[in-house]
């Protein structure tokens, strides 16, 4: 009988959530339940990847990421960028300035953190696009009707 992927994946997700979120969970018991879902005649490939997942269930979760001061600085710029009155032109200018500042901060950030900082500009760009063209992105592109 082949491994039931859906059943195993669902059970693994539940076990992982239980181990991570419920103090006192018996990890060994959860691992045994998962091992019981892997049939004796499962392929070598299926036995290998399921064993890896089951074994890793006992590993403590990684600590939460510690963001740098630059990340938090960019977060403040981002939080303060949301339009709060003024003309459309003033709101667009404020968004543009915030995006520019965030990119400058990202340029000074560590290589692994810079993309996360730059990502803060995406929502600001969308707001700016909506201010420039209130039908964006609702308007169908030329030649593409719903």
ABEGO torsion letter per residue (X at the ends): XBBBAAAAAAAAAAAAAAAAABBGBBAAAAAAAAAAABBAABBAAAAAAAAAAAAAAABBBBBBBBBBAAAAAAAAAAAAABBBEEBAAAAAAAAAAAAAAAAAAAAABBAAAAAAAAAAAAAAAAAAAAAABAAOAABBBBGBBX
